């Protein structure tokens, strides 16, 4: 009995293909069935048994589009195996799972980060600098003050304080070893809408000491009409009496007080890398240590202090010295306000540290007031303002007497914030 299906008997197996035959006939039929499995072969022949009876349905490749068009694709037909692109990654295409960078988003967050850092740095610098101001002068102790006018008036004082200086520094700076402190220079700086005016008050100016309240004792001292040199008021009861005396003798209200000592002044000059100034004549003074040739040059802290203190080598003595002080302070302010200082943190912070540590100001003085003062002094140096001495009419003994008529007109113009027309010595 023949157990083989029809046409597949052991004696007649066609060409003997697929049954251990030695025939070299290619297996094209099997290959085609593998490619188009599930399709009905052409010509007569038995139908494929229906699926079922434990035989799993096989996926079919229909038109090379996956398994029977059921939406599943292993990736072998498209070449996208293991995430690879068909035939490799083409131009302009990103590898699967790596989207193109969002540059707009990156730029936005970079800008936000930069702005945040700048704001935090600025705010931190402000509070750091504000904390370094020595607000030791209380102008509320000054009595019988004149009415305020237009603009702002600063009293700028250079003292001969040696506080914090070693003996070697005193020797190098030619300051001497005196205890306490006295005023070495005094200036009124007026700022307003009509430019800035810098007025030097010679320390030998003849003034009357009015009734005042002691800054430490709180005791009232009645005025007796006594006249002294202006710097004696400071020596007697400090900044508060100096302000009281100037206001009484001029009628001009002073809004802020700024003082700097010898050491602080030299430190600021060194912190900005020196100050360039044009010296109008040869100067040699053993007392101040000045030894300069005529012409433009850059002074360091020690040289600058000698320059602003020199008076015995000058024809006009104290009056010529005040002019040199004005000239140098304006140049210093101009140097501090340059981009090379403001935009360079390695120069800005040492300058601010040296300056703020050595300044003594009134209790109402803020950093913006201080900045306004420096910008006003810079404008004077740039020719946009006026610098002058208090008008002098003569002398009383060794004291310099102010020209009352000119002083009255000058104060009137300052109070009204008008352009100054009065000339000084």
C-alpha positions in Angstrom: 0.0 0.0 0.0 1.3 3.4 -1.0 1.4 5.8 2.0 2.6 8.8 -0.1 0.2 11.4 -1.2 -0.9 11.5 -4.7 1.9 12.3 -7.0 4.5 11.7 -4.2 4.9 7.9 -4.2 8.1 6.3 -3.2 8.5 5.0 -6.8 7.5 8.1 -8.6 8.6 11.3 -6.8 8.7 13.5 -9.8 12.3 14.5 -10.2 13.3 13.2 -6.8 13.8 16.8 -5.6 13.8 17.4 -1.8 14.2 13.7 -0.9 17.9 13.2 -0.7 18.1 13.3 -4.4 21.4 13.9 -6.0 19.8 16.2 -8.5 21.4 19.6 -8.8 18.2 21.2 -9.6 17.8 24.6 -8.0 15.3 25.0 -5.2 13.6 27.8 -7.0 10.1 26.6 -6.1 11.0 26.5 -2.4 12.5 30.0 -2.6 9.4 31.4 -4.2 7.1 29.8 -1.7 9.2 31.3 1.1 9.0 34.8 -0.4 5.3 34.7 -1.2 4.2 32.3 1.5 0.4 32.1 1.8 -0.2 32.9 -1.9 -1.9 30.3 -4.0 0.6 28.7 -6.4 -0.4 28.7 -10.0 -1.6 25.5 -11.7 -3.3 22.5 -10.3 -2.3 21.0 -7.1 -3.7 20.4 -3.6 -4.8 23.3 -1.6 -2.9 24.2 1.5 -4.6 22.8 4.6 -6.5 25.4 6.4 -5.0 27.0 9.5 -6.0 25.5 12.7 -5.6 22.2 14.3 -2.7 23.5 16.3 -0.9 25.0 13.3 -0.1 28.7 14.0 -0.8 31.2 11.3 2.3 32.3 9.6 2.9 36.0 8.7 3.0 36.6 5.1 5.1 39.1 3.1 2.7 40.9 0.9 4.3 43.2 -1.6 7.3 43.5 0.7 5.3 45.6 3.1 5.5 43.7 6.3 3.4 40.8 7.6 0.3 40.6 5.6 -0.3 44.3 5.7 -1.4 44.1 9.3 0.7 47.2 10.3 3.6 45.3 11.9 7.0 45.7 10.5 10.1 44.1 11.9 12.2 46.6 10.2 14.0 44.1 7.9 12.1 45.3 4.9 13.0 49.0 5.4 16.5 48.5 6.6 15.7 50.2 9.9 17.1 47.5 12.1 18.1 48.5 15.6 17.2 52.1 15.0 19.4 52.4 11.8 18.1 54.3 8.8 17.5 52.6 5.5 20.8 52.5 3.8 22.4 54.6 6.5 21.8 58.1 7.9 21.1 60.5 5.1 22.0 64.2 5.0 20.0 66.5 7.2 18.6 63.6 9.2 19.2 63.1 12.9 19.8 59.7 14.4 16.7 58.2 16.0 16.3 59.4 19.6 18.5 62.5 19.1 16.3 65.5 18.1 17.9 68.6 16.5 18.9 71.2 19.2 16.5 74.0 19.9 18.9 77.0 19.4 16.2 79.6 20.2 15.5 77.9 23.5 19.3 77.7 24.3 19.9 81.4 23.5 16.9 82.4 25.6 18.1 80.5 28.7 21.7 81.7 28.2 20.5 85.3 28.1 18.4 84.8 31.2 21.4 83.3 33.0 23.7 86.2 32.1 21.2 88.8 33.1 20.6 87.0 36.4 24.3 86.9 37.2 24.7 90.6 36.3 21.8 91.6 38.6 23.0 89.4 41.5 26.5 90.8 41.1 25.3 94.4 40.9 23.0 94.1 43.9 25.7 92.3 45.9 28.3 95.0 45.0 25.9 97.7 46.0 25.3 96.3 49.5 29.0 95.5 49.9 30.0 99.0 49.0 27.2 100.6 51.1 28.3 98.7 54.2 31.8 100.1 53.9 30.8 103.8 54.2 31.7 105.3 57.5 28.6 107.4 58.3 30.0 109.1 61.4 28.9 112.7 60.9 25.4 113.6 62.2 24.3 116.8 60.6 21.1 116.8 62.7 23.2 118.1 65.6 23.8 121.3 63.6 21.5 124.1 64.8 20.0 127.2 63.2 20.6 126.0 59.6 19.8 128.1 56.5 16.9 127.1 54.3 17.8 124.6 51.5 18.1 126.0 48.0 18.1 124.3 44.5 20.7 121.7 43.7 23.0 119.9 46.1 25.9 121.2 48.2 28.7 118.9 49.4 31.4 119.9 51.8 34.6 118.0 50.9 37.3 118.0 53.6 40.8 116.7 53.4 42.1 116.1 56.9 45.6 115.5 58.1 44.5 112.4 60.0 47.2 109.8 60.4 44.8 107.2 61.7 45.8 103.7 60.6 49.3 104.8 59.3 52.5 103.3 60.6 55.5 105.4 61.5 57.3 104.3 58.3 54.3 105.4 56.3 54.2 108.8 58.0 57.9 109.2 57.2 57.5 108.2 53.6 54.5 110.5 53.1 56.1 113.4 55.0 53.1 113.8 57.2 54.8 114.2 60.5 53.7 112.5 63.7 51.0 114.9 65.1 48.1 113.4 67.1 44.5 114.1 66.3 43.5 115.6 63.0 43.0 119.0 61.5 41.6 120.2 58.1 44.1 120.5 55.4 41.7 121.5 52.7 38.0 122.4 52.5 35.8 122.8 49.4 32.2 123.3 48.6 30.9 121.4 45.5 27.6 122.6 44.1 25.8 120.3 41.6 22.6 121.4 39.7 21.0 121.9 36.3 23.4 124.7 35.4 26.7 122.8 35.8 28.9 122.2 38.8 30.9 124.7 40.8 33.8 123.8 43.0 34.8 126.5 45.5 37.9 126.2 47.8 37.7 127.7 51.2 41.3 128.6 52.4 41.9 127.2 55.8 43.2 130.6 56.9 39.9 132.2 56.2 38.7 134.6 58.9 35.3 133.3 60.3 33.1 133.8 63.3 32.4 130.9 65.6 28.6 131.0 66.3 26.5 129.4 69.0 26.6 125.6 68.6 25.8 122.4 70.3 28.8 120.1 71.2 28.8 117.0 69.0 29.9 114.8 71.9 28.7 116.6 75.0 25.3 117.9 73.7 26.0 121.1 75.6 25.2 124.4 74.0 28.1 126.8 73.6 27.0 130.4 73.2 28.7 132.5 70.5 30.8 135.3 71.7 31.7 136.9 68.3 35.2 135.5 68.4 37.0 135.1 65.1 39.4 132.3 64.2 40.8 130.6 61.2 38.4 128.3 59.5 40.4 125.2 60.2 40.2 126.0 64.0 36.5 125.3 64.0 37.2 121.7 62.9 39.9 121.3 65.5 37.6 122.6 68.2 34.6 120.3 67.8 35.0 118.3 64.5 32.8 118.1 61.4 29.6 119.3 63.0 31.0 122.6 64.2 32.8 123.1 60.8 29.5 122.7 59.0 27.8 125.1 61.5 30.5 127.7 61.1 30.5 127.7 57.3 26.7 127.8 57.1 26.7 130.7 59.6 29.3 132.7 57.7 27.9 132.1 54.2 24.2 131.5 54.6 24.5 128.4 52.3 23.0 125.1 53.5 25.3 122.1 53.2 23.5 118.9 52.3 26.4 116.4 52.6 29.8 116.0 54.2 32.7 114.0 52.8 36.1 113.7 54.5 39.3 111.8 53.6 42.6 111.5 55.5 46.2 111.4 54.2 46.5 107.6 54.1 43.2 107.1 52.4 43.9 109.7 49.7 47.3 108.0 48.8 45.6 104.6 48.7 42.9 105.7 46.3 45.5 107.2 43.9 47.5 104.0 44.0 44.4 101.8 43.5 43.6 103.6 40.2 47.1 103.2 39.0 48.2 106.8 39.5 46.7 110.1 38.2 48.0 112.0 35.2 48.2 115.8 35.8 50.0 118.7 34.1 52.1 120.5 36.7 52.5 124.2 35.6 55.9 124.8 37.2 58.8 123.2 38.9 58.0 122.5 42.6 60.4 121.6 45.4 59.2 121.6 49.0 61.1 119.7 51.7 58.1 119.9 54.2 55.7 118.1 51.9 58.3 116.1 50.1 57.3 117.5 46.7 60.0 117.4 44.0 58.4 117.9 40.5 59.4 119.2 37.1 57.1 121.2 35.0 55.0 119.2 32.6 52.5 116.4 32.3 53.2 113.3 34.4 51.5 110.5 36.4 51.7 110.8 40.2 51.5 107.8 42.5 49.9 108.1 46.0 52.9 109.4 47.8 53.7 112.0 45.0 50.0 113.1 44.8 49.8 113.7 48.6 53.0 115.8 48.4 51.5 117.8 45.5 48.2 118.7 47.1 49.9 119.6 50.4 52.6 121.9 49.0 52.2 125.6 49.8 55.5 127.0 50.9 57.0 126.6 47.5 54.2 128.4 45.7 54.0 132.2 45.2 50.4 132.4 46.4 50.9 130.1 49.3 47.6 128.7 50.5 45.6 130.2 47.6 47.8 128.5 45.0 47.6 125.3 47.0 43.8 125.2 46.9 44.0 125.6 43.1 46.3 122.6 42.9 44.0 120.6 45.2 41.0 121.4 42.9 42.9 120.5 39.8 44.1 117.2 41.3 40.8 116.1 42.8 39.0 116.7 39.5 41.7 114.7 37.7 41.3 111.9 40.2 37.5 111.8 39.8 38.0 111.7 36.1 40.4 108.8 36.4 38.1 106.9 38.7 35.2 107.3 36.3 37.0 106.0 33.2 35.9 102.7 31.6 39.4 101.2 32.3 38.5 101.5 36.0 34.7 101.0 36.1 34.7 98.0 33.7 37.7 96.3 35.2 36.8 94.4 38.3 40.5 94.0 39.2 40.8 97.7 39.4 37.3 98.7 40.4 37.0 96.7 43.6 40.4 97.7 45.0 39.6 101.3 44.2 36.2 101.1 45.8 37.6 99.3 48.8 40.4 101.8 49.3 38.1 104.8 48.8 35.1 103.7 50.8 37.2 102.5 53.7 38.9 105.8 54.1 35.9 108.1 53.6 33.9 109.6 56.5 30.5 110.8 55.4 27.2 112.1 57.0 24.5 109.7 58.1 22.3 110.5 55.1 24.9 110.0 52.5 24.2 107.2 50.0 26.2 105.6 47.2 24.2 107.4 44.6 25.0 110.7 46.3 28.7 109.8 46.3 28.6 108.8 42.7 26.9 112.1 41.8 29.6 114.0 43.6 32.4 112.2 41.6 30.6 112.8 38.3 30.2 116.5 39.2 33.9 116.7 40.0 34.7 115.0 36.7 32.6 117.6 34.8 34.6 120.3 36.5 37.8 118.7 35.2 36.3 118.4 31.7 35.6 122.1 31.5 31.8 121.7 31.9 31.9 123.3 35.4 33.6 126.2 37.3 36.4 126.0 39.9 37.4 129.0 42.0 38.5 130.2 45.4 36.2 131.9 47.8 36.5 135.7 46.9 39.0 137.4 49.2 39.1 141.2 49.8 42.2 141.3 52.0 43.5 140.1 55.3 43.0 140.6 59.1 46.2 139.9 60.8 47.2 136.5 59.4 43.6 135.6 58.5 42.2 136.0 55.0 39.1 138.1 54.9 36.3 137.2 52.4 34.8 139.7 50.1 31.3 140.1 51.7 29.6 141.5 48.6 30.9 138.8 46.3 30.3 136.0 48.7 26.7 137.2 49.1 26.1 137.2 45.3 27.9 133.8 44.9 25.6 132.2 47.6 22.5 133.7 46.0 23.4 132.2 42.6 24.1 128.8 44.2 20.9 128.8 46.1 18.9 129.5 42.9 21.0 127.1 41.0 22.0 129.8 38.5 25.2 130.0 36.4 27.9 131.4 38.6 29.2 134.8 37.5 31.3 135.7 40.5 35.0 135.2 40.2 37.3 134.2 43.0 41.0 134.6 43.7 
